[in-house]
Amino acid sequence: MRVEYKLEMNRVESPRFAVEAVEGMGKLFSLATLVLNVLETKESVEIVFHGISQDDPKRRIASFKSIVASCSGTAGVSYSEGNLGTVPGSSSAFQWLKVSRT
């Protein structure tokens, strides 16, 4: 099944993205640069990190924060971590992270 849609960033108050924990580090670098670019025009971005074990989201969040911190223009970024959760009847785990301009 394929769904096509048009998302206009100016119509979304708080953009949301997802990243799977088993995806390579390249995805985290792409996500970090995307988030930093979006924060130029938006107050915050929400990201759900998900994976097959409860440790996956936490590890990816730590890596994501390290990548963002390495950018010289990130002095005004703060984080708010959501609760770690699991999908009922599954081994999948997830955690939301809100990244905001300060």
Number of C-alpha atoms within 10 A of each C-alpha: 2 3 4 5 5 5 8 7 12 10 8 10 11 16 17 15 14 13 18 17 24 13 11 9 13 9 15 21 15 10 19 20 15 12 22 21 11 16 18 10 11 18 15 22 20 20 20 19 22 25 21 16 14 17 14 19 27 21 12 22 21 10 16 17 16 12 15 20 14 9 12 7 10 13 11 8 17 13 15 11 15 14 10 15 14 17 9 8 6 8 11 16 21 25 21 22 19 16 20 19 17 11
